[in-house]
């Protein structure tokens, strides 16, 4: 055989480039790099918002306790805060596509900033409660308000389905990193203000809420930078129709034959009959999971470690920075697993082990063993976040996403709101370990239910979406030709 005709060895640089590209693809960085400017801005907003939630959550229970509010009333406070979020989030997300997604996001940012101002200036229980109910204060460290549902719907709209799990993973990761950084910064700032500057603890807590209000304004600035592409397809069509009144005459069939909804009906989204049983089942399962989360929210966990083991704020903030950073890093692994095993399998088999350690969190009397359980719980508890968002984007139709995601979030918040008041009752009777045990068991039941109901349904919807996108591309090519 002629040596000149045989292929030569692959250059070392090419092999290195191939390996590097594969690593970047597995980490989802290439998907993030090619994503639109709006998607990158949404991810940055998520970081900023969760940073604010992180600084608030670390001190919320401690601040109310320092004001002399009984623990049972603190539990009621947190429950009513979540109830207020339910009402506001439901209406804002229900009408977001019709009224404008940017406008609703901007309103949420203003409410977030206003809440920070009230918490910084007032110490009366009912004034703080009204600010928390009407405004945006996270009692659990998790997402509240209309932001997440609207942003995830935008990401689904602007991202190729094959890249969604990667983008959602980084979107979720930046949220967890933001919350972790917020917790650490808050802890050390509180310690500096009280120990070095000799501020009293209530004054130091109020300074943190001034920072929270500023973060709300920063988020508002980022929202203003978003383009019109983030609006729903229906909203964009209405805008184009206003810009060119002759367009229905020129395009004829599609616009002219449409039957627009009149009166207030145009505000409401259309949800297909086939999606209704899917949404109901999802809501029931997510309610179970969220009620479990509400029994042991992050604010109560931080309070537990402070009260049980007398850990100072600086160290406490650093501990939760580490646990949330671990949780964030696990999201990238989850994105890679979801590509191979599917979103549902990844959600269940990564989330389930962490709930065992969550259930055992209140058992150890030794701080080191308790921290081990906390870290083991954190290592996989957030791995279902990115796949869950991608799963929701796949399981519902594009025109339904914002409304369905908003409804799911409202149901989750409703179920979660029932937890803190029960936890406050249990803590009052020195039964903190019961709330941890019930929390872990309920969340494990959610995992098993998800696997039973949606393992095959996800595959069916993925095939249907591929066919829908293929049909749209063929129509587009036909129109151009």
C-alpha positions as CSV (number, residue, x, y, z in Angstrom):
1,X,0.0,0.0,0.0
2,X,1.3,3.5,-0.9
3,X,2.3,5.3,2.2
4,X,1.4,8.6,0.7
5,X,-2.3,7.6,0.4
6,X,-2.6,6.5,4.0
7,X,-3.9,9.1,6.5
8,X,-1.3,10.6,8.7
9,X,-1.5,10.9,12.5
10,X,-4.0,13.4,13.9
11,X,-2.1,16.5,15.0
12,X,-1.8,16.9,18.8
13,X,-3.3,20.4,18.7
14,X,-6.4,19.1,16.9
15,X,-6.9,16.4,19.4
16,X,-6.5,18.9,22.3
17,X,-9.0,21.2,20.6
18,X,-11.5,18.3,20.1
19,X,-11.2,17.3,23.8
20,X,-11.6,20.9,25.0
21,X,-14.6,21.4,22.8
22,X,-16.2,18.2,24.1
23,X,-15.6,19.4,27.7
24,X,-17.1,22.8,27.0
25,X,-20.1,21.1,25.4
26,X,-20.6,18.8,28.3
27,X,-20.4,21.8,30.7
28,X,-23.0,23.6,28.6
29,X,-20.7,26.6,28.1
30,X,-21.0,26.5,24.3
31,X,-24.8,26.6,24.5
32,X,-24.5,29.7,26.8
33,X,-21.9,31.3,24.5
34,X,-24.2,31.1,21.4
35,X,-27.3,32.1,23.3
36,X,-28.8,35.5,22.7
37,X,-28.0,38.7,24.6
38,X,-31.4,38.6,26.3
39,X,-30.8,35.1,27.6
40,X,-27.4,36.2,29.1
41,X,-29.1,39.3,30.7
42,X,-31.8,37.0,32.2
43,X,-29.1,34.8,33.7
44,X,-27.4,37.9,35.2
45,X,-30.7,39.1,36.6
46,X,-31.2,35.7,38.2
47,X,-27.7,36.0,39.9
48,X,-28.5,39.6,41.2
49,X,-32.0,38.6,42.4
50,X,-30.8,35.5,44.2
51,X,-27.9,37.4,45.8
52,X,-30.6,39.7,47.3
53,X,-32.7,36.7,48.5
54,X,-29.5,35.2,50.0
55,X,-28.7,38.3,52.2
56,X,-32.3,38.5,53.3
57,X,-32.9,34.9,54.1
58,X,-29.9,34.5,56.3
59,X,-31.2,37.2,58.8
60,X,-35.0,37.2,58.3
61,X,-35.9,34.9,61.2
62,X,-33.1,36.4,63.4
63,X,-34.2,39.9,62.6
64,X,-37.8,39.2,63.6
65,X,-36.6,37.4,66.7
66,X,-34.4,40.4,67.6
67,X,-37.5,42.6,67.4
68,X,-39.0,40.4,70.1
69,X,-41.6,38.7,67.9
70,X,-42.6,35.2,69.3
71,X,-41.6,32.2,67.2
72,X,-45.2,31.2,66.5
73,X,-45.9,34.7,65.1
74,X,-42.7,34.4,63.0
75,X,-44.0,31.2,61.5
76,X,-47.3,33.0,60.8
77,X,-45.4,35.9,59.2
78,X,-43.6,33.6,56.8
79,X,-46.7,31.7,55.9
80,X,-48.6,35.0,55.2
81,X,-45.7,36.3,53.2
82,X,-45.9,33.2,50.9
83,X,-49.7,33.7,50.7
84,X,-49.2,37.2,49.5
85,X,-46.7,36.0,46.9
86,X,-49.2,33.4,45.7
87,X,-51.9,36.1,44.9
88,X,-49.5,38.6,43.3
89,X,-47.5,36.0,41.3
90,X,-50.7,34.3,40.0
91,X,-52.2,37.4,38.5
92,X,-48.9,38.8,37.2
93,X,-47.9,35.6,35.5
94,X,-51.4,34.9,34.2
95,X,-51.5,38.2,32.3
96,X,-47.7,38.7,31.6
97,X,-47.9,37.6,28.0
98,X,-50.7,40.0,27.2
99,X,-49.6,43.0,29.2
100,X,-45.9,42.6,28.4
101,X,-43.2,40.5,30.1
102,X,-40.8,43.3,30.6
103,X,-43.4,45.5,32.3
104,X,-44.3,42.7,34.7
105,X,-40.6,42.0,35.5
106,X,-40.0,45.7,36.1
107,X,-43.0,45.9,38.5
108,X,-41.6,42.9,40.4
109,X,-38.2,44.7,40.8
110,X,-39.9,47.9,42.1
111,X,-41.8,45.8,44.7
112,X,-38.6,44.1,45.7
113,X,-36.9,47.4,46.3
114,X,-39.9,48.9,48.2
115,X,-39.8,45.9,50.5
116,X,-36.2,46.5,51.4
117,X,-36.9,50.1,52.2
118,X,-39.8,49.3,54.6
119,X,-37.7,46.6,56.3
120,X,-34.9,49.1,56.8
121,X,-37.0,51.8,58.2
122,X,-39.7,50.0,60.3
123,X,-39.8,47.5,63.1
124,X,-43.6,47.0,63.7
125,X,-44.8,43.5,63.1
126,X,-47.8,44.4,61.0
127,X,-46.0,47.0,58.9
128,X,-43.3,44.5,58.1
129,X,-45.9,41.9,57.3
130,X,-47.7,44.1,54.9
131,X,-44.4,44.9,53.1
132,X,-43.5,41.2,52.9
133,X,-47.0,40.2,51.7
134,X,-47.4,43.0,49.1
135,X,-43.7,43.3,48.2
136,X,-41.0,40.7,47.4
137,X,-39.3,39.1,50.4
138,X,-38.1,35.5,50.3
139,X,-38.7,33.6,53.6
140,X,-37.2,30.4,52.3
141,X,-34.3,31.4,50.1
142,X,-36.1,30.1,47.1
143,X,-37.7,31.9,44.2
144,X,-40.7,34.1,44.9
145,X,-42.6,36.6,42.8
146,X,-43.4,36.5,39.1
147,X,-39.8,36.4,37.9
148,X,-38.9,32.8,37.5
149,X,-41.9,31.7,35.5
150,X,-41.6,34.6,33.1
151,X,-37.9,34.2,32.7
152,X,-38.0,30.5,32.1
153,X,-40.7,31.0,29.5
154,X,-38.5,33.6,27.7
155,X,-35.5,31.2,27.8
156,X,-37.6,28.4,26.3
157,X,-38.8,30.8,23.5
158,X,-35.3,32.0,22.7
159,X,-33.4,28.8,23.0
160,X,-33.1,25.7,20.7
161,X,-34.7,22.7,22.5
162,X,-31.5,20.7,22.3
163,X,-29.7,23.4,24.2
164,X,-32.4,24.1,26.8
165,X,-31.1,21.8,29.5
166,X,-27.6,23.5,29.3
167,X,-29.0,27.0,29.5
168,X,-31.4,26.2,32.3
169,X,-28.6,24.5,34.2
170,X,-26.5,27.7,34.0
171,X,-29.5,29.9,34.8
172,X,-30.1,27.8,37.9
173,X,-26.4,27.6,38.8
174,X,-26.1,31.4,38.7
175,X,-29.1,31.6,41.0
176,X,-27.6,29.2,43.5
177,X,-24.2,31.0,43.4
178,X,-25.9,34.3,43.8
179,X,-27.7,33.1,46.9
180,X,-24.5,31.5,48.3
181,X,-22.6,34.8,47.8
182,X,-25.4,36.7,49.3
183,X,-25.4,34.5,52.4
184,X,-21.6,34.8,52.9
185,X,-21.5,38.5,52.3
186,X,-24.4,39.1,54.7
187,X,-22.8,37.0,57.4
188,X,-19.5,38.7,57.4
189,X,-21.0,42.2,57.0
190,X,-23.2,41.6,60.0
191,X,-20.2,40.4,62.0
192,X,-18.1,43.4,60.9
193,X,-20.8,45.9,61.8
194,X,-21.5,44.4,65.2
195,X,-17.9,43.5,66.3
196,X,-15.7,46.1,64.6
197,X,-18.1,49.1,64.4
198,X,-20.0,48.2,67.6
199,X,-23.4,48.6,66.0
200,X,-26.4,47.0,67.7
201,X,-27.7,43.9,66.0
202,X,-31.0,45.5,64.8
203,X,-29.2,48.4,63.2
204,X,-26.9,46.0,61.4
205,X,-29.8,43.9,60.1
206,X,-31.5,47.1,58.8
207,X,-28.3,48.1,56.9
208,X,-28.6,44.7,55.1
209,X,-32.1,45.6,54.0
210,X,-30.9,48.9,52.6
211,X,-28.6,46.8,50.4
212,X,-31.6,44.6,49.5
213,X,-33.4,47.7,48.2
214,X,-30.4,48.8,46.1
215,X,-30.3,45.3,44.6
216,X,-33.9,45.7,43.5
217,X,-33.0,48.9,41.6
218,X,-30.0,47.1,40.0
219,X,-32.4,44.4,38.8
220,X,-34.7,47.0,37.4
221,X,-31.8,48.5,35.3
222,X,-31.1,45.0,33.9
223,X,-34.7,44.6,32.9
224,X,-34.8,47.9,31.0
225,X,-31.9,46.5,28.9
226,X,-33.9,43.6,27.6
227,X,-35.1,43.8,23.9
228,X,-38.6,43.4,22.5
229,X,-37.7,39.7,21.6
230,X,-38.5,38.6,25.1
231,X,-42.2,39.4,24.7
232,X,-44.6,36.6,23.8
233,X,-45.2,35.7,20.2
234,X,-48.8,37.1,20.5
235,X,-47.5,40.4,21.9
236,X,-44.9,40.7,19.1
237,X,-47.5,40.0,16.4
238,X,-49.8,42.7,17.9
239,X,-46.8,45.1,17.9
240,X,-46.0,44.3,14.2
241,X,-49.7,44.8,13.3
242,X,-49.7,48.2,14.8
243,X,-46.5,49.2,13.0
244,X,-48.0,48.1,9.6
245,X,-51.8,48.3,9.4
246,X,-51.8,46.9,5.9
247,X,-50.1,43.6,7.0
248,X,-53.4,41.6,7.4
249,X,-54.5,42.6,3.9
250,X,-51.1,41.6,2.4
251,X,-50.8,38.3,4.3
252,X,-54.5,37.5,4.0
253,X,-55.3,34.1,5.3
254,X,-53.6,33.7,8.7
255,X,-54.4,37.1,10.2
256,X,-57.7,37.7,8.4
257,X,-59.2,34.4,9.4
258,X,-58.2,34.6,13.0
259,X,-60.8,35.2,15.6
260,X,-59.3,37.5,18.1
261,X,-60.7,37.4,21.7
262,X,-62.6,40.5,22.7
263,X,-62.9,42.4,25.9
264,X,-60.9,41.2,28.9
265,X,-60.7,37.7,27.3
266,X,-57.6,38.7,25.3
267,X,-55.7,39.0,28.6
268,X,-56.1,35.3,29.4
269,X,-53.8,32.6,27.8
270,X,-55.2,29.7,25.9
271,X,-54.6,26.3,27.5
272,X,-55.4,23.2,25.4
273,X,-57.6,20.4,26.7
274,X,-54.8,17.8,26.4
275,X,-52.6,19.9,28.7
276,X,-55.1,20.2,31.5
277,X,-54.6,16.7,33.0
278,X,-50.9,17.0,32.7
279,X,-50.9,20.4,34.5
280,X,-53.2,19.0,37.3
281,X,-50.9,16.0,37.9
282,X,-47.8,18.3,37.8
283,X,-49.4,20.7,40.3
284,X,-50.2,17.9,42.7
285,X,-46.7,16.4,42.6
286,X,-45.0,19.8,42.9
287,X,-47.4,20.7,45.8
288,X,-46.2,17.6,47.7
289,X,-42.5,18.6,47.1
290,X,-43.0,22.2,48.0
291,X,-44.9,21.4,51.2
292,X,-41.9,19.3,52.2
293,X,-39.6,22.2,51.4
294,X,-41.8,24.5,53.5
295,X,-41.4,22.3,56.5
296,X,-37.6,23.0,56.5
297,X,-36.9,26.2,54.5
298,X,-33.4,27.6,54.4
299,X,-34.2,30.5,56.8
300,X,-35.3,27.9,59.5
301,X,-32.3,25.7,58.8
302,X,-29.9,28.7,59.3
303,X,-31.8,29.5,62.5
304,X,-31.5,25.9,63.6
305,X,-27.7,25.8,63.3
306,X,-27.4,29.1,65.0
307,X,-29.6,28.2,67.9
308,X,-28.6,24.6,68.3
309,X,-24.9,24.9,67.9
310,X,-24.3,28.6,68.6
311,X,-22.6,29.3,65.3
312,X,-21.8,33.0,64.7
313,X,-23.1,34.9,61.6
314,X,-19.8,35.0,59.7
315,X,-19.2,31.3,60.0
316,X,-22.8,30.5,59.3
317,X,-22.7,32.6,56.1
318,X,-19.6,30.8,55.0
319,X,-21.1,27.4,55.7
320,X,-24.1,28.1,53.5
321,X,-21.9,29.6,50.9
322,X,-20.1,26.2,50.7
323,X,-23.3,24.2,50.6
324,X,-24.9,26.3,48.0
325,X,-21.8,26.4,45.9
326,X,-21.7,22.5,46.0
327,X,-25.3,22.5,45.0
328,X,-24.6,24.9,42.1
329,X,-21.7,22.8,40.8
330,X,-23.9,19.7,40.8
331,X,-26.2,21.5,38.3
332,X,-23.6,21.2,35.5
333,X,-23.3,17.5,36.1
334,X,-27.1,17.2,36.0
335,X,-27.2,18.9,32.6
336,X,-24.8,16.3,31.2
337,X,-26.8,13.4,32.7
338,X,-30.0,14.8,31.3
339,X,-28.7,14.6,27.7
340,X,-28.0,10.9,28.2
341,X,-30.8,9.6,30.5
342,X,-33.6,12.2,30.0
343,X,-34.9,14.9,32.3
344,X,-37.3,12.8,34.4
345,X,-34.7,10.1,35.2
346,X,-32.1,12.8,36.1
347,X,-34.6,14.7,38.3
348,X,-35.6,11.6,40.3
349,X,-32.3,9.7,40.8
350,X,-30.3,12.8,41.7
351,X,-32.9,14.4,44.0
352,X,-34.0,11.2,45.9
353,X,-30.7,10.5,47.8
354,X,-30.4,14.0,49.2
355,X,-33.8,13.7,50.9
356,X,-32.5,10.8,53.0
357,X,-29.9,13.2,54.5
358,X,-32.5,16.0,54.8
359,X,-34.7,13.7,56.9
360,X,-31.8,12.9,59.2
361,X,-30.6,16.5,59.6
362,X,-32.2,17.1,63.0
363,X,-30.9,13.8,64.5
364,X,-27.2,14.5,65.3
365,X,-26.3,16.3,68.5
366,X,-22.7,16.8,67.3
367,X,-22.2,19.9,65.0
368,X,-19.7,18.1,62.7
369,X,-22.0,15.2,62.0
370,X,-24.9,17.7,61.4
371,X,-22.7,19.6,58.9
372,X,-21.9,16.4,57.1
373,X,-25.6,15.6,56.6
374,X,-26.1,19.2,55.5
375,X,-23.4,19.0,52.9
376,X,-24.6,15.5,51.7
377,X,-28.1,17.0,51.4
378,X,-26.8,20.0,49.4
379,X,-24.6,17.9,47.1
380,X,-27.5,16.6,45.0
381,X,-30.7,18.4,46.2
382,X,-30.5,21.0,43.4
383,X,-29.5,18.7,40.6
384,X,-33.2,18.4,39.5
385,X,-33.5,22.2,39.0
386,X,-32.2,22.6,35.4
387,X,-33.8,19.3,34.1
388,X,-37.1,20.3,35.7
389,X,-37.2,23.6,33.9
390,X,-36.4,21.9,30.6
391,X,-39.0,19.2,31.3
392,X,-41.7,21.8,32.0
393,X,-40.8,23.7,28.8
394,X,-41.2,20.4,26.8
395,X,-44.3,19.0,28.5
396,X,-46.5,22.1,27.7
397,X,-47.1,23.9,24.4
398,X,-45.2,27.2,23.7
399,X,-48.3,29.5,24.0
400,X,-49.1,28.0,27.4
401,X,-45.6,28.1,29.0
402,X,-45.8,31.4,30.9
403,X,-49.3,30.7,32.3
404,X,-48.6,27.0,33.1
405,X,-45.2,27.8,34.7
406,X,-46.8,30.6,36.7
407,X,-49.7,28.3,37.8
408,X,-47.2,25.6,38.9
409,X,-45.2,28.2,40.8
410,X,-48.3,29.5,42.5
411,X,-49.3,25.9,43.5
412,X,-45.8,25.3,44.8
413,X,-45.8,28.5,46.8
414,X,-49.3,27.7,48.2
415,X,-48.2,24.3,49.4
416,X,-44.9,25.8,50.7
417,X,-46.8,28.5,52.7
418,X,-48.4,25.8,54.9
419,X,-45.0,24.6,56.1
420,X,-43.5,27.4,58.1
421,X,-46.4,27.9,60.5
422,X,-46.3,24.2,61.3
423,X,-42.5,24.4,61.7
424,X,-42.9,27.3,64.1
425,X,-45.3,25.2,66.2
426,X,-42.9,22.3,66.2
427,X,-39.9,24.5,67.1
428,X,-41.8,26.0,70.0
429,X,-42.2,22.5,71.4
430,X,-38.5,21.5,70.7
431,X,-39.5,19.1,67.9
432,X,-37.3,20.6,65.1
433,X,-36.2,17.1,64.1
434,X,-39.8,16.1,63.2
435,X,-40.0,18.9,60.6
436,X,-36.8,17.6,59.0
437,X,-38.0,14.0,59.0
438,X,-41.4,14.9,57.4
439,X,-39.7,17.2,54.9
440,X,-37.4,14.5,53.6
441,X,-40.1,11.8,53.4
442,X,-42.6,14.1,51.5
443,X,-40.0,15.1,49.0
444,X,-39.0,11.5,48.4
445,X,-42.6,10.6,47.7
446,X,-42.7,13.4,45.1
447,X,-39.7,11.9,43.3
448,X,-41.3,8.4,43.1
449,X,-44.6,9.9,41.9
450,X,-42.8,11.9,39.1
451,X,-41.1,8.8,37.9
452,X,-44.4,6.8,37.8
453,X,-46.4,9.4,35.9
454,X,-44.1,11.2,33.5
455,X,-41.2,8.9,32.4
456,X,-43.0,8.0,29.2
457,X,-45.0,11.2,28.8
458,X,-41.8,13.2,28.4
459,X,-40.7,11.1,25.4
460,X,-44.0,11.6,23.7
461,X,-43.9,15.4,24.1
462,X,-40.3,15.5,22.9
463,X,-41.2,13.7,19.7
464,X,-44.2,16.0,19.2
465,X,-42.1,19.2,19.7
466,X,-39.5,17.9,17.2
467,X,-42.2,17.4,14.6
468,X,-43.7,20.8,15.3
469,X,-40.4,22.6,14.9
470,X,-39.7,20.6,11.7
471,X,-43.1,21.7,10.3
472,X,-42.4,25.3,11.1
473,X,-39.0,25.2,9.3
474,X,-40.6,23.6,6.2
475,X,-43.3,26.3,6.2
476,X,-40.6,29.0,6.5
477,X,-38.6,27.5,3.7
478,X,-41.7,27.2,1.5
479,X,-42.6,30.8,2.2
480,X,-39.1,32.0,1.2
481,X,-39.1,30.0,-2.0
